[in-house]
């Protein structure tokens, strides 16, 4: 019974082939079959073809062998278009990876204002917000986490104001656009002009219009023309490390949006780093992550100017490296050399506060001025920066 079915199947396939005509593509040389009453206009990709149109498909008779066809040499425009399509494909892959990235939430009161301003942009209650704060404080990942169920686009680089304009135009219908710490972004007058138009509506129309007047028509990277003005439907979140508050143009932008600065004191940073320590990290078990965290906590204070979330991650990386080369304590030396550098003047103040030899504030000030050559006012200003450190750095009580 099985053989009979197989034979019937072969007969039906032959009958089906007999009702079709075989053709060869003059461009790629591939073979494909069509029904007798169907004329070829395109080389079918589903049969392994190139998908290109032609008026010169070659009919292959039963007793005829396929021709040896050299692929047609591509024109400069075709090569350019293929490169553009490849770049766009890679851009799309990168954006999809960002959208799919698993980001854990961190519990900290220092993000409260930022979270609400981002929520206002996400829900359409406001057109935009600007988040300022030094690097490594979790601003970007927290924003992305809050936007995970929104239709957003993200950029952290552009080469010219025109490139930014084209990006804004291409993404004008998104819910939210995130522009993250682009170098020189907030100092460029053309960019600030875009932002003025994109962050506040004109009159009663509620339309936010961005203009960019040029002598020649603009084109995007794919060669499509871009208008000199368009209505922006997307709302914006701008994340930056530092703003030039002396710029009147920037202050005009700040008047249009909600603004907050993310400042994390030492104790709160330790709270955040402890939460990150409890989360998985490749090739580093929990016990070793805790070892790294405790080392950081024991060897840092408010005097460490560059201490942030990235510091912990870099120490994790150094620990993984030390394990791999079987030098288990190397990571501690690397951390002390490269990551835990302290402001030397703050270190002097720390030492004076901890030293029981100096019983009064006046004695500490005098010794500070002697050691550093700096003023009394500098002592109190820098000491104020240490106000959030732990009990071990508090001055001994004067009797």
C-alpha positions in Angstrom: 0.0 0.0 0.0 2.9 2.4 0.9 4.6 1.8 -2.4 1.4 2.4 -4.4 0.9 5.7 -2.6 4.5 6.7 -3.4 4.1 5.8 -7.0 0.9 7.8 -7.2 2.7 10.8 -5.7 5.4 10.7 -8.3 2.8 10.4 -11.1 1.0 13.5 -9.8 4.3 15.4 -9.5 5.1 14.6 -13.1 1.7 15.7 -14.2 2.1 19.0 -12.3 5.5 19.5 -13.9 4.1 18.8 -17.3 1.6 21.7 -16.8 4.5 24.1 -16.1 7.1 25.8 -18.1 10.7 26.3 -16.9 12.4 29.6 -17.2 15.9 31.0 -16.5 16.6 34.4 -15.1 18.9 36.4 -17.3 20.2 38.4 -14.3 21.0 35.7 -11.7 20.9 32.5 -13.8 18.4 30.8 -11.4 15.7 28.4 -12.7 12.1 28.6 -11.9 8.7 27.1 -13.1 5.4 28.8 -13.9 2.0 27.6 -15.1 1.8 27.5 -18.9 -0.7 30.4 -19.0 1.5 32.6 -16.8 4.1 34.9 -18.2 7.3 35.7 -16.1 7.8 39.3 -15.0 9.9 38.8 -11.9 12.4 36.2 -10.8 10.5 34.6 -7.8 12.5 34.6 -4.6 10.4 31.8 -3.2 12.0 29.5 -5.8 15.5 30.8 -5.0 15.5 33.7 -7.4 16.8 37.2 -7.1 13.4 38.9 -7.0 14.3 41.3 -9.9 12.1 42.2 -12.8 13.0 41.5 -16.4 11.4 41.4 -19.9 13.9 38.8 -21.2 13.4 35.6 -19.2 14.7 32.5 -21.1 12.4 29.7 -21.7 14.1 26.3 -21.2 12.8 23.4 -23.3 12.9 19.8 -22.1 15.9 18.9 -24.2 17.8 22.1 -23.5 20.4 22.7 -20.8 20.4 25.9 -18.8 22.7 28.6 -20.1 25.9 29.7 -18.3 24.9 33.3 -17.3 27.4 35.6 -15.6 25.7 37.7 -13.0 25.1 41.3 -14.3 27.6 43.7 -12.9 26.0 46.0 -10.4 25.8 49.7 -10.9 27.2 52.2 -8.4 23.7 53.1 -7.4 22.8 49.4 -6.8 25.9 48.9 -4.7 25.1 52.0 -2.7 21.5 51.0 -2.2 22.6 47.5 -1.0 25.0 49.1 1.5 22.3 51.5 2.8 19.9 48.5 3.2 22.6 46.6 5.1 23.3 49.6 7.4 19.6 50.0 8.1 19.2 46.3 8.9 22.0 46.6 11.4 20.5 49.7 12.9 17.2 47.9 13.2 18.9 44.9 14.9 20.5 47.2 17.4 17.3 49.0 18.2 15.5 45.6 18.6 18.1 44.5 21.1 17.7 47.6 23.1 13.9 47.2 23.1 14.3 43.5 24.2 16.9 44.2 26.9 16.0 42.9 30.3 16.4 45.8 32.7 15.8 45.3 36.4 14.2 48.1 38.5 16.1 49.7 41.3 14.4 51.0 44.4 15.6 54.4 45.4 13.9 57.7 46.4 16.6 59.7 44.4 14.7 58.8 41.2 11.2 59.9 42.3 11.2 63.3 40.5 12.8 61.8 37.4 10.3 58.9 37.3 7.3 61.2 37.4 8.6 63.6 34.7 9.3 60.6 32.4 5.8 59.3 33.2 4.3 62.7 32.2 6.1 62.5 28.8 5.1 58.9 28.3 1.4 59.5 29.0 1.3 62.7 26.9 0.8 65.0 29.9 3.9 67.0 28.8 5.9 67.5 25.7 9.3 66.8 27.2 11.7 66.7 30.1 15.4 67.1 30.7 17.2 64.9 33.1 20.7 66.0 34.3 23.1 64.1 36.5 26.7 62.9 36.5 27.5 59.7 34.5 26.9 56.3 36.0 23.8 57.2 38.1 21.4 54.9 36.2 19.5 57.7 34.3 19.5 56.0 30.9 18.6 52.5 32.0 15.9 53.7 34.3 14.3 55.8 31.5 14.4 52.8 29.1 12.8 50.6 31.8 10.0 53.1 32.3 9.4 53.2 28.5 9.4 49.5 27.9 5.7 49.4 27.0 5.8 52.6 24.9 6.7 53.1 21.2 10.0 55.0 21.5 13.3 55.6 19.6 16.7 56.1 21.2 19.8 57.8 20.1 23.1 58.6 21.8 24.9 60.1 18.8 24.6 62.2 15.7 27.2 63.8 13.5 25.6 67.1 12.5 22.4 69.1 13.2 21.1 68.0 9.9 21.6 64.4 10.9 19.6 65.0 14.1 16.9 66.8 12.1 16.5 63.8 9.7 16.3 61.5 12.7 13.6 63.6 14.3 11.7 63.6 11.0 12.0 59.8 10.6 10.7 59.2 14.1 8.2 62.0 14.3 5.2 59.7 14.8 6.7 57.7 17.8 5.4 58.2 21.3 8.7 59.2 22.8 12.2 60.1 21.5 15.1 59.6 23.9 18.2 61.7 23.2 21.0 60.6 25.5 24.1 62.7 26.4 25.1 63.5 22.8 28.4 65.5 22.9 27.8 69.2 22.2 24.1 68.6 21.8 22.9 71.3 24.2 25.5 73.8 23.0 24.6 73.9 19.3 22.3 76.8 18.4 20.7 75.0 15.5 19.9 72.0 17.7 18.4 74.3 20.4 16.3 75.9 17.7 14.9 72.5 16.8 14.2 71.8 20.5 12.3 75.1 20.9 10.0 74.1 18.1 9.7 70.5 19.2 8.9 71.2 22.9 6.2 73.8 22.7 3.2 74.3 20.5 2.4 77.3 18.2 -0.6 79.3 19.3 -3.9 77.4 19.8 -3.1 74.8 17.2 -1.3 72.5 19.6 1.1 71.8 16.7 4.8 71.6 17.5 6.7 72.5 14.3 10.4 72.0 13.7 12.1 74.2 11.0 15.5 73.8 9.3 16.0 76.2 6.4 18.7 75.2 3.9 19.6 76.5 0.4 19.5 72.9 -1.0 16.8 70.3 -0.4 17.8 67.9 2.3 18.1 64.1 1.9 18.1 61.4 4.5 20.8 58.6 4.5 18.6 56.6 2.1 18.4 59.4 -0.4 14.8 60.4 0.3 14.0 64.1 0.4 13.2 65.6 3.8 11.0 68.8 4.1 12.3 72.0 5.6 9.6 71.9 8.2 7.4 69.2 9.8 5.0 68.7 12.7 6.5 66.6 15.5 4.0 64.3 17.2 6.6 62.5 19.3 7.5 63.8 22.8 11.1 64.1 24.0 13.3 63.0 26.9 16.7 64.5 27.0 19.4 62.9 29.3 22.6 64.8 29.9 25.6 64.8 32.3 26.0 68.6 32.4 24.1 71.7 31.2 25.5 75.1 30.5 23.1 77.1 32.7 24.7 80.4 31.6 23.3 80.0 28.1 20.1 82.1 27.5 19.2 79.8 24.6 19.3 76.7 26.9 17.3 78.5 29.5 14.6 79.1 26.9 14.5 75.4 26.4 14.3 74.7 30.2 11.3 77.0 30.4 9.4 74.7 28.1 10.0 71.4 29.9 10.1 69.7 33.3 13.7 69.6 34.5 15.4 67.6 37.3 18.9 66.8 38.5 19.6 63.3 39.7 22.0 63.6 42.7 22.9 60.5 44.6 24.6 60.8 48.0 27.1 58.2 49.2 24.7 56.3 51.4 22.0 56.1 48.7 24.6 55.0 46.2 25.6 52.2 48.5 21.9 51.2 48.7 21.7 51.1 44.9 25.0 49.2 44.5 23.8 46.6 47.0 20.6 46.0 45.0 22.7 45.5 41.8 25.0 43.1 43.7 22.0 40.9 44.4 21.1 40.6 40.7 22.7 38.0 38.4 26.0 38.8 36.6 27.6 36.5 34.1 30.4 34.2 35.5 30.3 35.7 39.0 28.3 33.9 41.7 26.5 35.9 44.4 29.1 35.2 47.1 31.8 36.8 44.9 29.6 39.7 43.9 29.0 40.4 47.6 32.8 40.3 48.2 33.3 43.0 45.5 30.5 45.2 47.0 31.9 44.9 50.5 35.4 45.8 49.3 34.0 48.9 47.6 32.1 49.9 50.7 35.1 49.5 53.0 37.5 51.4 50.7 35.4 54.3 49.5 33.6 57.3 50.9 32.2 60.6 49.8 35.7 61.6 48.8 35.6 59.3 45.8 34.6 61.8 43.1 34.0 59.2 40.3 32.2 56.5 42.3 29.0 55.4 40.5 27.1 52.3 39.3 29.7 51.7 36.6 32.4 51.5 39.2 30.8 48.3 40.6 30.3 46.8 37.1 34.0 47.5 36.3 35.0 45.8 39.5 32.8 42.8 38.6 34.7 42.7 35.3 38.1 42.8 37.0 37.0 40.1 39.4 35.9 37.8 36.4 39.3 38.5 34.7 41.2 37.7 37.9 39.4 34.4 38.2 40.1 33.5 34.6 43.8 34.0 34.9 43.9 32.4 38.4 45.1 35.5 40.2 42.2 35.8 42.7 43.4 39.0 44.4 44.5 41.0 41.3 41.1 42.7 40.9 41.6 44.5 44.3 44.9 46.1 43.1 43.3 47.1 39.8 40.3 48.6 41.6 42.5 50.6 43.9 44.6 51.9 41.1 42.0 52.7 38.5 38.6 53.1 40.0 38.8 54.3 43.6 41.0 57.3 43.0 40.2 60.0 45.6 40.3 63.7 45.6 43.5 64.2 47.6 42.3 67.4 49.4 39.2 65.5 50.6 41.4 62.7 51.8 43.3 65.2 54.0 40.0 66.3 55.5 38.9 62.7 56.1 42.2 62.0 57.9 41.9 65.1 60.0 38.3 64.2 61.1 39.4 60.6 62.0 42.6 61.6 63.8 41.9 61.9 67.6 45.0 64.1 67.9 43.0 67.1 66.6 40.4 67.7 69.2 38.8 70.9 67.9 37.7 72.2 64.6 40.2 75.1 64.8 43.0 72.6 65.2 41.8 70.7 62.1 41.5 73.9 60.1 45.0 75.0 61.0 46.5 71.6 60.1 44.5 71.5 56.8 45.8 75.0 55.8 49.4 73.9 56.7 49.2 70.6 54.7 47.4 71.9 51.6 48.1 75.6 51.4 44.4 76.2 50.9 42.1 78.5 52.7 39.8 78.1 55.7 36.8 78.6 53.5 37.9 75.8 51.3 38.2 73.5 54.3 34.5 74.1 55.3 33.3 73.9 51.7 35.0 70.5 51.1 34.0 69.3 54.6 30.4 70.1 53.6 30.8 67.6 50.7 31.4 64.9 53.3 28.2 65.5 55.3 26.6 62.3 54.0 29.4 59.9 54.9 29.1 57.3 57.6 29.6 57.5 61.4 33.2 56.5 61.1 34.0 59.9 59.5 32.2 62.1 61.9 34.3 64.4 64.0 34.9 63.3 67.6 32.7 65.2 70.0 34.5 68.2 71.6 34.5 68.2 75.3 
